Structures are given as C-alpha cells and as structure tokens.
C-alpha cells in the first residue's frame, strides 16, 4: 500500500490552487492582461473620444477616484494600474487586491490628463467591476461551504470569458484556479471518454492508463464520470497506478451532474472499496450558491462552480473626476 506523504488538503492545494502565479511579475500573465485590455481599448477608442473633442476639453492635469458603491472584495486594481500606466496615468492604491471594501471606500486614485482619464474610464471600470464581482462571489460561496465542511474548497472552471483575469479574480476571492489552461493538467471529460469506449466504466480506466505516462507534464490527472460504476472503475485504476509507481500524485475523480444523495452513495462505495485515500473527489455541474452547502455536506474535496465566472455580476463602482 502506498504511504501518503501529504494530506488531502495539501494535494488539493497542489493541484487546484495555483493562482499565486497570476501576477504582473509573471510575463505570461502580464502579456495576457496587455493583450486583453489593448483589444478592449482599441474597440472603445477608435477613432477617438468624440464627446471630449466636441466639448473642447483640453488634456489638462486632473485626478480621478475609483469609489465603491457597495461592499465586496477588491480585485483588478493591479491590472487597472498596469493599463493606466501605459497611457502615462499614475495610479495610487487606496485598497489592495483581495481586501474587503465597503460602500464609499476609495479603492484607487489616478492622476493624468483629464481627456485620458475620461477616455479610459469605461474600460477601466469594466475591468475592476468584473474582477471584483467574481472575487466577491467567490468569497461568499467559499464562506458558505466552509461553514458546513472545513475541508471542502471552491474552485473555478474553464468557463472564463476573460481567461486568466477571471482565474486571478477567483484566486483573490479565496478560490482555486483549477487548470490555468489546456496544457498544464489532464482532465478527461465525457467527450474524451465517448471516443474511447461505449461506457464510462470501460473508457475511464483506459483513458487514465493512457494519460498516466504524461503525469510528469501535468499538475494533476482528473477524469469526469456520471455514475457510480464509472467512479469506482476510475478510482481503482488510480489506486493501482499510484501504488505501482509509489507516487503521492494528485488524482481526481470528478462527479459530474450528480445530486448530493448520489454523491454520498459514491463516496460510501469509495470507502467500502478502500479508495478514498487514493483519490480526491470533485463535485461539478449545476452548482451555485443556493445548493453548494448541500454538496459540501457530502464531504467532497472540491466543488467547481462555473457560475463564478460565466455569470459574474459586476460589483458597483464608479469613477469621480476632478
């Protein structure tokens, strides 16, 4: 039997919580932010700000404050300052990314030409409002889940219209990033399984065996299943491969679109087969703030919530210029 050298929580952190790399000191992340904001600005500023031109507002020095109009979690301030700096606008932080904010708080001050402050206002606010909204929602659902299960963690999915910026916002709210892209982990979904065999209890073991030799390139290997038979087949395969290689490697079984009752049944089957310690278990599919507590009560290691990013509500902030 393979002796575990890390706790379940440590394996979850290792596999699914890698948002610490998403900083502007990371050239790949900085390039992602630059490319995304450049695209937004190119659309918004072409061919120019006709209102400023029509009102004959000269580009004299001015200052602006980004103000919260509701409580939440600040996110996107570093990215906003990065964007503003490209146009010669100086930003000064009043709050830090990841910090709780209240209505009326000034989160950032900017100084520069007033025409530029006006022209950059909407894209800048969109950036901070969306990222802060995601961070706020993540922290809220995380608190709900942890009140029921101290070991269950909230993680994002790949339903991220703003890519790595959405992932960083989840991280700032205390959630896990899951994969950062297709190239950093192996996640075997139902469409992959359908191309290997006709039923998941046959397809999942074969897919895991094929993927195992690529584990050195992957932060984790995960397979999605939708029934108990497939889950047991996947779990047994993971356990055997881990024991054969004597590796304490993160292996995840994703229970997709199952009810809490069905998940409790699968977890009971894992216990009876002595599989629980060999694998991590993720619940996914149709989970939101309204039902996350019920899934946490099952005792899964992670709950992935696509709604954090695909249905994000922007936090209410405004820009006041003087």
LUMTORGU-218267 format. One record per residue (C-alpha): chain; x, y, z negated; residue in one letter. Coordinates in Angstrom, 1 decimal, m for minus. Each point is the difference from the previous one (the first is absolute). Layout:
BEGIN
+----+--------+--------+--------+----+
! ch !      u !      v !      w ! aa !
+----+--------+--------+--------+----+
!  A !      X !      Y !      Z !  A !
...
+----+--------+--------+--------+----+
END
This chain:
BEGIN
+----+--------+--------+--------+----+
! ch !      u !      v !      w ! aa !
+----+--------+--------+--------+----+
!  A !    0.0 !    0.0 !    0.0 !  X !
!  A !    1.3 !    3.4 !    1.0 !  X !
!  A !    0.8 !    2.2 !   m3.1 !  X !
!  A !   m1.4 !    3.5 !    0.3 !  X !
!  A !    2.6 !    2.7 !   m0.7 !  X !
!  A !   m2.5 !    2.9 !    0.4 !  X !
!  A !   m3.4 !    0.7 !   m1.4 !  X !
!  A !   m3.2 !    0.2 !    2.2 !  X !
!  A !    0.0 !    3.8 !   m0.5 !  X !
!  A !    3.6 !    0.3 !    1.2 !  X !
!  A !   m0.8 !   m2.1 !    3.1 !  X !
!  A !   m3.0 !    2.2 !    0.8 !  X !
!  A !    2.2 !    3.1 !   m0.4 !  X !
!  A !    2.7 !   m1.5 !    2.2 !  X !
!  A !   m2.4 !   m0.9 !    2.8 !  X !
!  A !   m2.7 !    2.7 !    0.1 !  X !
!  A !    1.4 !    3.1 !   m1.8 !  X !
!  A !    2.6 !    1.6 !    2.2 !  X !
!  A !   m1.2 !    3.5 !    0.2 !  X !
!  A !    3.1 !    1.3 !   m1.7 !  X !
!  A !    1.7 !   m0.1 !    3.3 !  X !
!  A !   m2.4 !    2.4 !    1.6 !  X !
!  A !    1.8 !    3.3 !   m0.7 !  X !
!  A !    1.3 !    2.7 !    2.2 !  X !
!  A !    3.5 !   m1.2 !   m0.9 !  X !
!  A !   m0.8 !   m3.1 !    2.1 !  X !
!  A !    0.7 !    0.9 !    3.6 !  X !
!  A !   m2.7 !   m2.3 !    1.3 !  X !
!  A !   m2.7 !    1.5 !   m2.2 !  X !
!  A !    1.2 !    3.6 !    0.7 !  X !
!  A !   m0.3 !   m0.8 !    3.8 !  X !
!  A !   m3.5 !   m1.4 !   m0.5 !  X !
!  A !   m1.1 !    3.2 !   m1.8 !  X !
!  A !    1.7 !    2.2 !    2.6 !  X !
!  A !   m1.5 !   m1.8 !    2.9 !  X !
!  A !   m3.5 !   m0.1 !   m1.5 !  X !
!  A !   m0.1 !    3.7 !   m1.0 !  X !
!  A !    1.5 !    1.1 !    3.3 !  X !
!  A !   m2.8 !   m1.7 !    1.8 !  X !
!  A !   m2.6 !    1.6 !   m2.1 !  X !
!  A !    1.6 !    3.4 !    0.3 !  X !
!  A !    0.5 !   m0.3 !    3.7 !  X !
!  A !   m3.7 !   m0.6 !    0.5 !  X !
!  A !   m1.1 !    2.8 !   m2.5 !  X !
!  A !    2.4 !    2.7 !    1.2 !  X !
!  A !   m0.2 !   m0.4 !    3.8 !  X !
!  A !    0.0 !    2.5 !    1.5 !  X !
!  A !    0.1 !    2.1 !   m3.2 !  X !
!  A !   m2.1 !    1.6 !   m2.7 !  X !
!  A !   m2.5 !    2.1 !    1.9 !  X !
!  A !   m1.6 !    1.4 !   m3.1 !  X !
!  A !    3.2 !    1.4 !   m1.4 !  X !
!  A !    0.8 !    1.5 !    3.4 !  X !
!  A !   m3.4 !    1.5 !    0.4 !  X !
!  A !    0.1 !    1.6 !   m3.5 !  X !
!  A !    3.5 !    1.3 !    0.7 !  X !
!  A !    1.4 !   m1.4 !   m3.3 !  X !
!  A !    3.7 !    0.5 !    0.1 !  X !
!  A !    2.2 !   m2.6 !   m1.4 !  X !
!  A !    0.9 !    1.9 !   m3.2 !  X !
!  A !    1.1 !   m1.7 !   m3.2 !  X !
!  A !   m2.8 !   m1.6 !   m2.0 !  X !
!  A !   m0.5 !   m2.7 !   m2.6 !  X !
!  A !   m2.6 !   m2.7 !   m0.3 !  X !
!  A !   m1.1 !   m2.4 !   m2.8 !  X !
!  A !   m1.5 !   m3.4 !    0.5 !  X !
!  A !   m2.7 !   m0.3 !   m2.7 !  X !
!  A !   m1.9 !   m3.1 !   m1.2 !  X !
!  A !   m3.8 !    0.3 !   m0.1 !  X !
!  A !   m0.5 !   m3.3 !   m1.8 !  X !
!  A !    2.0 !   m2.3 !   m2.3 !  X !
!  A !    2.1 !   m2.8 !    1.5 !  X !
!  A !    3.5 !   m1.1 !    0.8 !  X !
!  A !    2.4 !    2.1 !    2.0 !  X !
!  A !    1.5 !   m1.6 !    3.0 !  X !
!  A !    1.6 !    1.3 !    3.3 !  X !
!  A !    1.7 !    3.0 !   m1.5 !  X !
!  A !    3.5 !   m1.2 !    1.0 !  X !
!  A !   m1.3 !   m0.6 !    3.5 !  X !
!  A !   m1.7 !    3.4 !    0.2 !  X !
!  A !    3.2 !    1.8 !   m1.2 !  X !
!  A !    2.0 !   m2.0 !    2.6 !  X !
!  A !   m2.4 !    1.1 !    2.8 !  X !
!  A !    0.0 !    3.6 !   m1.2 !  X !
!  A !    3.8 !    0.1 !   m0.1 !  X !
!  A !    0.1 !   m0.8 !    3.7 !  X !
!  A !   m1.7 !    3.4 !    0.6 !  X !
!  A !    2.1 !    2.0 !   m2.4 !  X !
!  A !   m2.6 !    0.0 !   m2.7 !  X !
!  A !    1.4 !   m0.5 !   m3.5 !  X !
!  A !   m2.1 !   m2.2 !   m2.4 !  X !
!  A !    0.2 !    0.0 !   m3.8 !  X !
!  A !   m1.6 !   m2.9 !   m1.9 !  X !
!  A !   m2.3 !    0.7 !   m2.9 !  X !
!  A !   m1.0 !   m3.6 !   m0.3 !  X !
!  A !    1.8 !   m3.3 !    0.9 !  X !
!  A !   m1.2 !   m2.7 !    2.2 !  X !
!  A !   m1.8 !   m2.6 !   m2.1 !  X !
!  A !   m0.9 !    2.5 !   m2.7 !  X !
!  A !   m3.5 !    0.4 !   m1.3 !  X !
!  A !   m1.6 !    3.3 !    1.0 !  X !
!  A !   m3.1 !    1.9 !   m1.2 !  X !
!  A !   m2.3 !    2.4 !    1.8 !  X !
!  A !    1.6 !    3.4 !    0.3 !  X !
!  A !    3.6 !   m1.3 !   m0.1 !  X !
!  A !    2.4 !    1.5 !    2.5 !  X !
!  A !    2.0 !   m3.0 !    1.4 !  X !
!  A !    2.3 !    1.8 !    2.4 !  X !
!  A !    1.0 !    3.5 !    1.0 !  X !
!  A !    1.3 !    1.0 !    3.4 !  X !
!  A !    1.8 !    3.1 !    1.2 !  X !
!  A !    0.4 !    1.0 !    3.6 !  X !
!  A !   m1.4 !    2.0 !    2.9 !  X !
!  A !   m3.8 !    0.4 !   m0.4 !  X !
!  A !   m0.7 !   m1.0 !    3.6 !  X !
!  A !    1.9 !   m3.3 !   m0.6 !  X !
!  A !   m1.7 !   m0.6 !   m3.3 !  X !
!  A !   m3.4 !    0.5 !    1.7 !  X !
!  A !    0.9 !   m2.2 !    3.0 !  X !
!  A !    1.4 !   m2.8 !   m2.2 !  X !
!  A !   m2.9 !    0.1 !   m2.6 !  X !
!  A !   m2.4 !   m2.6 !    1.4 !  X !
!  A !    2.6 !   m2.7 !    0.9 !  X !
!  A !    1.7 !    0.5 !   m3.4 !  X !
!  A !   m3.3 !   m0.2 !   m1.9 !  X !
!  A !   m1.1 !   m3.1 !    1.9 !  X !
!  A !    3.3 !   m1.7 !   m0.9 !  X !
!  A !   m0.2 !    0.7 !   m3.7 !  X !
!  A !   m3.8 !   m0.5 !   m0.3 !  X !
!  A !    0.1 !   m3.4 !    1.6 !  X !
!  A !    3.1 !   m1.3 !   m1.9 !  X !
!  A !   m1.3 !    1.4 !   m3.3 !  X !
!  A !   m3.4 !   m1.6 !    0.7 !  X !
!  A !    1.6 !   m3.4 !    0.5 !  X !
!  A !    2.2 !    0.3 !   m3.1 !  X !
!  A !   m3.0 !    1.1 !   m2.0 !  X !
!  A !   m2.2 !   m2.9 !    1.1 !  X !
!  A !    2.9 !   m2.5 !   m0.5 !  X !
!  A !    0.6 !    1.2 !   m3.6 !  X !
!  A !   m3.7 !   m0.2 !   m0.7 !  X !
!  A !   m0.5 !   m3.6 !    1.2 !  X !
!  A !    3.3 !   m1.0 !   m1.6 !  X !
!  A !   m1.2 !    1.2 !   m3.4 !  X !
!  A !   m3.3 !   m1.9 !    0.5 !  X !
!  A !    1.7 !   m3.2 !    0.9 !  X !
!  A !    2.6 !    0.2 !   m2.8 !  X !
!  A !   m2.7 !    0.5 !   m2.6 !  X !
!  A !   m1.3 !   m3.5 !    0.9 !  X !
!  A !    3.3 !   m1.8 !    0.8 !  X !
!  A !    3.4 !    1.4 !   m1.1 !  X !
!  A !    1.8 !   m2.1 !    2.6 !  X !
!  A !   m2.0 !    0.7 !    3.1 !  X !
!  A !    1.3 !    2.6 !    2.4 !  X !
!  A !   m1.6 !    2.1 !    2.7 !  X !
!  A !    1.7 !    0.0 !    3.4 !  X !
!  A !   m0.6 !    1.6 !    3.4 !  X !
!  A !   m0.6 !   m1.7 !    3.4 !  X !
!  A !    1.1 !    0.9 !    3.5 !  X !
!  A !   m3.2 !    2.0 !    0.6 !  X !
!  A !    2.1 !    3.2 !   m0.1 !  X !
!  A !   m0.9 !    2.6 !    2.6 !  X !
!  A !    2.9 !    2.1 !   m1.2 !  X !
!  A !    2.5 !   m2.9 !   m0.3 !  X !
!  A !    2.8 !    0.4 !   m2.5 !  X !
!  A !   m1.5 !    3.3 !   m1.3 !  X !
!  A !   m3.0 !   m2.0 !   m1.2 !  X !
!  A !    2.2 !   m2.6 !   m1.5 !  X !
!  A !    1.9 !    2.6 !   m2.0 !  X !
!  A !   m3.2 !    1.6 !   m1.2 !  X !
!  A !   m1.1 !   m3.4 !   m1.3 !  X !
!  A !    3.4 !   m0.4 !   m1.7 !  X !
!  A !   m0.4 !    3.4 !   m1.7 !  X !
!  A !   m3.3 !   m1.1 !   m1.3 !  X !
!  A !    1.6 !   m3.1 !   m1.6 !  X !
!  A !   m1.0 !   m2.5 !    2.6 !  X !
!  A !    2.1 !   m2.5 !    2.0 !  X !
!  A !    0.9 !    0.6 !    3.6 !  X !
!  A !   m0.3 !   m3.7 !    1.1 !  X !
!  A !    1.8 !   m0.2 !    3.4 !  X !
!  A !    1.6 !    3.2 !    1.2 !  X !
!  A !   m0.2 !   m1.3 !    3.6 !  X !
!  A !   m0.2 !   m3.1 !    2.0 !  X !
!  A !    3.7 !   m0.7 !   m0.2 !  X !
!  A !    0.6 !   m0.1 !   m3.8 !  X !
!  A !   m2.1 !   m2.9 !   m1.1 !  X !
!  A !   m1.9 !   m3.0 !    1.4 !  X !
!  A !   m3.8 !    0.1 !   m0.4 !  X !
!  A !   m1.8 !   m2.9 !    1.8 !  X !
!  A !   m3.6 !    1.1 !    0.7 !  X !
!  A !   m3.0 !   m1.9 !    1.2 !  X !
!  A !    0.7 !    0.8 !    3.7 !  X !
!  A !    3.5 !   m1.4 !   m0.4 !  X !
!  A !   m1.4 !   m3.2 !   m1.5 !  X !
!  A !   m2.6 !   m0.3 !    2.7 !  X !
!  A !    2.8 !   m0.3 !    2.6 !  X !
!  A !    1.7 !   m2.9 !   m2.0 !  X !
!  A !   m2.8 !   m2.4 !   m0.9 !  X !
!  A !   m3.8 !   m0.2 !   m0.1 !  X !
!  A !   m0.4 !    0.2 !   m3.8 !  X !
!  A !    2.0 !    2.0 !   m2.5 !  X !
!  A !    0.8 !   m2.9 !   m2.3 !  X !
!  A !    2.1 !   m1.4 !    3.0 !  X !
!  A !    1.1 !    3.3 !    1.4 !  X !
!  A !    1.2 !    1.7 !   m3.2 !  X !
!  A !    2.6 !   m2.7 !   m1.0 !  X !
!  A !    1.4 !   m0.1 !    3.6 !  X !
!  A !    0.2 !    3.8 !    0.1 !  X !
!  A !    1.7 !    0.2 !   m3.3 !  X !
!  A !    2.6 !   m2.6 !    1.0 !  X !
!  A !    0.7 !    1.9 !    3.2 !  X !
!  A !    0.4 !    3.3 !   m1.9 !  X !
!  A !    2.1 !   m1.4 !   m2.8 !  X !
!  A !    3.3 !    0.2 !    1.9 !  X !
!  A !   m0.5 !    3.7 !    0.5 !  X !
!  A !   m0.4 !    0.8 !   m3.7 !  X !
!  A !    3.4 !    1.6 !   m0.1 !  X !
!  A !   m1.3 !    2.7 !    2.2 !  X !
!  A !   m3.3 !    0.4 !   m1.9 !  X !
!  A !   m0.8 !    1.6 !   m3.3 !  X !
!  A !   m2.7 !   m2.7 !   m0.5 !  X !
!  A !   m2.0 !   m2.6 !    1.9 !  X !
!  A !   m3.8 !    0.1 !   m0.3 !  X !
!  A !   m2.8 !   m1.9 !    1.6 !  X !
!  A !   m3.6 !    0.9 !    0.2 !  X !
!  A !   m2.7 !   m2.6 !   m0.7 !  X !
!  A !   m3.7 !    0.1 !   m0.3 !  X !
!  A !   m0.8 !   m3.3 !   m1.8 !  X !
!  A !    1.2 !   m2.2 !   m2.8 !  X !
!  A !    1.4 !   m2.7 !    2.2 !  X !
!  A !    2.2 !    2.4 !    1.9 !  X !
!  A !    1.1 !    1.6 !   m3.2 !  X !
!  A !    1.1 !   m3.3 !   m1.5 !  X !
!  A !    1.7 !   m1.0 !    3.1 !  X !
!  A !    1.9 !    3.2 !    0.1 !  X !
!  A !    0.9 !   m0.1 !   m3.7 !  X !
!  A !    1.3 !   m3.5 !    0.2 !  X !
!  A !    2.2 !    0.8 !    3.0 !  X !
!  A !    1.4 !    3.1 !   m1.7 !  X !
!  A !    0.8 !   m2.0 !   m3.2 !  X !
!  A !    1.8 !   m2.8 !    1.9 !  X !
!  A !    2.1 !    2.4 !    2.1 !  X !
!  A !    1.0 !    2.1 !   m3.1 !  X !
!  A !    1.0 !   m3.2 !   m1.8 !  X !
!  A !    2.0 !   m1.3 !    2.9 !  X !
!  A !    1.9 !    3.2 !    0.4 !  X !
!  A !    0.2 !    0.7 !   m3.7 !  X !
!  A !   m0.9 !    3.7 !    0.6 !  X !
!  A !   m2.1 !    2.3 !   m2.1 !  X !
!  A !   m1.5 !    1.6 !    3.1 !  X !
!  A !   m3.3 !    2.0 !    0.1 !  X !
!  A !   m2.7 !   m2.2 !    1.7 !  X !
!  A !   m3.5 !    1.4 !    0.1 !  X !
!  A !   m3.3 !   m1.6 !    0.8 !  X !
!  A !   m2.6 !    2.6 !    1.1 !  X !
!  A !   m3.6 !   m0.9 !   m0.8 !  X !
!  A !   m1.9 !    1.9 !    2.6 !  X !
!  A !   m3.6 !    1.0 !   m0.1 !  X !
!  A !   m0.8 !   m2.2 !   m2.9 !  X !
!  A !   m2.4 !    0.9 !   m2.9 !  X !
!  A !    1.4 !    0.2 !   m3.5 !  X !
!  A !   m1.7 !   m3.3 !   m0.8 !  X !
!  A !    1.6 !   m1.7 !    2.9 !  X !
!  A !    3.4 !    1.4 !   m1.0 !  X !
!  A !   m0.4 !   m1.3 !   m3.5 !  X !
!  A !   m0.7 !   m3.4 !    1.5 !  X !
!  A !    3.2 !    0.1 !    2.1 !  X !
!  A !    2.1 !    1.2 !   m3.0 !  X !
!  A !   m1.4 !   m2.9 !   m2.0 !  X !
!  A !    1.1 !   m2.4 !    2.7 !  X !
!  A !    3.4 !    1.5 !    0.1 !  X !
!  A !    0.3 !   m0.6 !   m3.8 !  X !
!  A !   m1.1 !   m3.6 !    0.3 !  X !
!  A !    2.6 !   m0.6 !    2.7 !  X !
!  A !    2.7 !    1.8 !   m1.9 !  X !
!  A !    0.4 !    2.5 !    2.8 !  X !
!  A !   m0.6 !    3.2 !   m1.9 !  X !
!  A !    3.7 !    0.7 !   m0.9 !  X !
!  A !    1.2 !   m0.7 !    3.5 !  X !
!  A !   m2.0 !    2.7 !    1.7 !  X !
!  A !   m1.4 !    3.5 !   m0.3 !  X !
!  A !   m3.7 !    0.5 !    0.8 !  X !
!  A !   m1.4 !    3.1 !    1.7 !  X !
!  A !   m3.7 !    0.7 !    0.4 !  X !
!  A !   m1.0 !    2.0 !    3.1 !  X !
!  A !   m3.0 !    0.9 !    2.2 !  X !
!  A !   m2.9 !    2.3 !   m0.9 !  X !
!  A !    1.4 !    1.1 !   m3.3 !  X !
!  A !   m0.6 !    3.5 !   m1.2 !  X !
!  A !   m0.1 !    2.0 !   m3.3 !  X !
!  A !   m3.5 !   m1.3 !   m0.6 !  X !
!  A !    0.9 !   m3.7 !   m0.1 !  X !
!  A !    3.8 !    0.0 !   m0.7 !  X !
!  A !   m0.5 !   m0.6 !   m3.7 !  X !
!  A !   m1.8 !   m3.3 !    0.7 !  X !
!  A !    2.9 !   m1.2 !    2.2 !  X !
!  A !    2.5 !    1.0 !   m2.7 !  X !
!  A !   m1.9 !   m2.0 !   m2.5 !  X !
!  A !    0.8 !   m3.1 !    2.0 !  X !
!  A !    3.7 !    0.4 !   m0.8 !  X !
!  A !    1.5 !    0.5 !    3.5 !  X !
!  A !    3.4 !    1.6 !    0.2 !  X !
!  A !   m0.9 !    2.6 !    2.6 !  X !
!  A !   m3.1 !    1.6 !    1.5 !  X !
!  A !    0.4 !    1.6 !    3.4 !  X !
!  A !   m2.4 !    2.8 !    0.8 !  X !
!  A !   m0.1 !    1.3 !    3.6 !  X !
!  A !   m2.5 !    2.7 !   m1.0 !  X !
!  A !    2.8 !    1.9 !   m1.8 !  X !
!  A !    1.3 !    1.1 !    3.4 !  X !
!  A !   m2.5 !   m0.7 !    2.7 !  X !
!  A !   m2.8 !    1.8 !   m1.8 !  X !
!  A !    2.0 !    2.6 !   m2.0 !  X !
!  A !   m1.8 !    3.0 !   m1.4 !  X !
!  A !    2.1 !    3.1 !    0.1 !  X !
!  A !    0.7 !    1.8 !   m3.3 !  X !
!  A !   m1.4 !    3.5 !    0.1 !  X !
!  A !    2.9 !    2.5 !    0.2 !  X !
!  A !    0.2 !    3.5 !    1.6 !  X !
!  A !    2.7 !    2.5 !    1.0 !  X !
!  A !   m0.2 !    3.6 !   m1.3 !  X !
!  A !    2.2 !    2.5 !    1.8 !  X !
!  A !    1.2 !    3.4 !   m1.2 !  X !
+----+--------+--------+--------+----+
END
